[in-house]
Amino acid sequence: VGDHRPPTMTSLALRVVTVPLLRDNYGYLIICPTKKVCAAVDPVEPSKIIAAAKKEGVGITHILTTHSHWDHAGGNKELFKLLDGKVEVVGGANDGIPCATLEVKEGDKIKIGSTVEVSVLDTPCHTRGHVSFYCTSLLSDDDKKTGKRSPDTAVFTGDTMFVAGCGNFNWGTGEQMFSAFQKIGKLPPQTKVYCGHEYTLRNLAFAAFASPEDDKIKERLKWAEGRRKAGKPTVPSTIKDEWETNLFLQAKGPSEITKVRKDKDVWGQSH
């Protein structure tokens, strides 16, 4: 798996800032440096999000909500009010997103500033209308004419895909979660994966238990332990890393991903 130091988005056209929230949640700022604006992903603690945006010198134009659970969508109303309603609140159709001004579905696109394009991926199962947000960007304003894009890409997966893990099947089926994972897994391998929680240690501990001979999982667990001991996040991952160490992504079909989910739940009762 190699050196797992999370790469930082430093593209001239796209920056991502990770904002730790609550006990183990992550919110994010997706920044268009050209226009000095950003989208806030799952901003459950508005004060921390606003402080992060201020530190970066950017204004918040969008709230991107992966799903309706309070620890992701619970800050929408307050942030909307703090921004005087001058913000687009985006969420999946039929997921009951608080303050939603734009309900989206598979294939819809949202522009952040002048260079960042967000494509919506329907990834229901954890909630009925859970969506993930896939970001690409032009290299600069000048590239609008050619359409040339940066190799930097990122996907914000909420509680669908975690680093080496998978969300609970609260509202859906193994078929839905398998479809969601395959959809995310088809993104370019260098795509950075930004998930909703810091669950990596437990996810990899289970993976090492379930696949004790897998050296890549052992190596990645050791790396993650070092990151957490240093007080650092384990996000972002990459699609390549997930194919190598995420047992849910490696599942061959709906029945297998369902079995891995059940096996992890049973394991979790004693660990």
SULSUL-V346577 format. One record per pair of residues at least 24 apart in sequence whose ideal C-beta (glycine too) atoms are under 6 Angstrom apart, sorted by the first residue. I is the first residue (numbers start at 1). J is the second residue. If there is no record, write none. Layout:
# SULSUL-V346577
i->I j->J
i->I j->J
This chain:
# SULSUL-V346577
i->1 j->216
i->1 j->219
i->1 j->220
i->1 j->244
i->4 j->223
i->6 j->236
i->9 j->152
i->11 j->150
i->11 j->152
i->12 j->140
i->13 j->115
i->13 j->137
i->13 j->138
i->13 j->139
i->13 j->150
i->14 j->116
i->14 j->137
i->14 j->152
i->16 j->154
i->17 j->52
i->18 j->233
i->19 j->48
i->19 j->52
i->21 j->45
i->22 j->71
i->24 j->197
i->24 j->198
i->25 j->71
i->25 j->197
i->28 j->194
i->30 j->112
i->30 j->135
i->31 j->58
i->32 j->112
i->32 j->113
i->32 j->115
i->32 j->116
i->34 j->113
i->34 j->114
i->34 j->115
i->34 j->141
i->35 j->113
i->35 j->114
i->37 j->61
i->37 j->113
i->39 j->64
i->39 j->112
i->41 j->156
i->42 j->66
i->42 j->72
i->43 j->75
i->43 j->79
i->44 j->71
i->44 j->74
i->44 j->75
i->45 j->75
i->46 j->75
i->46 j->78
i->46 j->79
i->46 j->82
i->60 j->87
i->62 j->88
i->63 j->87
i->63 j->89
i->64 j->90
i->64 j->133
i->65 j->91
i->65 j->97
i->66 j->158
i->67 j->95
i->67 j->127
i->67 j->130
i->67 j->158
i->68 j->95
i->68 j->96
i->68 j->97
i->68 j->127
i->73 j->97
i->73 j->98
i->92 j->129
i->92 j->131
i->93 j->129
i->94 j->128
i->94 j->129
i->95 j->127
i->95 j->128
i->95 j->129
i->114 j->141
i->121 j->183
i->123 j->160
i->123 j->180
i->124 j->172
i->124 j->176
i->125 j->169
i->125 j->172
i->125 j->176
i->125 j->177
i->126 j->159
i->126 j->160
i->126 j->167
i->126 j->170
i->127 j->171
i->128 j->171
i->130 j->160
i->132 j->157
i->132 j->160
i->153 j->188
i->153 j->191
i->154 j->192
i->155 j->187
i->155 j->191
i->155 j->193
i->156 j->194
i->157 j->195
i->158 j->196
i->159 j->196
i->162 j->195
i->162 j->199
i->162 j->203
i->163 j->195
i->163 j->200
i->163 j->234
i->163 j->237
i->164 j->203
i->164 j->204
i->164 j->207
i->164 j->245
i->164 j->246
i->165 j->199
i->165 j->203
i->166 j->248
i->174 j->254
i->174 j->257
i->174 j->258
i->175 j->254
i->177 j->257
i->178 j->254
i->178 j->257
i->181 j->248
i->181 j->249
i->185 j->249
i->187 j->239
i->189 j->239
i->189 j->240
i->191 j->239
i->192 j->236
i->192 j->238
i->193 j->236
i->193 j->237
i->194 j->235
i->194 j->236
i->200 j->224
i->200 j->234
i->201 j->228
i->206 j->264
i->206 j->267
i->207 j->247
i->216 j->244
i->216 j->245
i->217 j->245
i->220 j->245
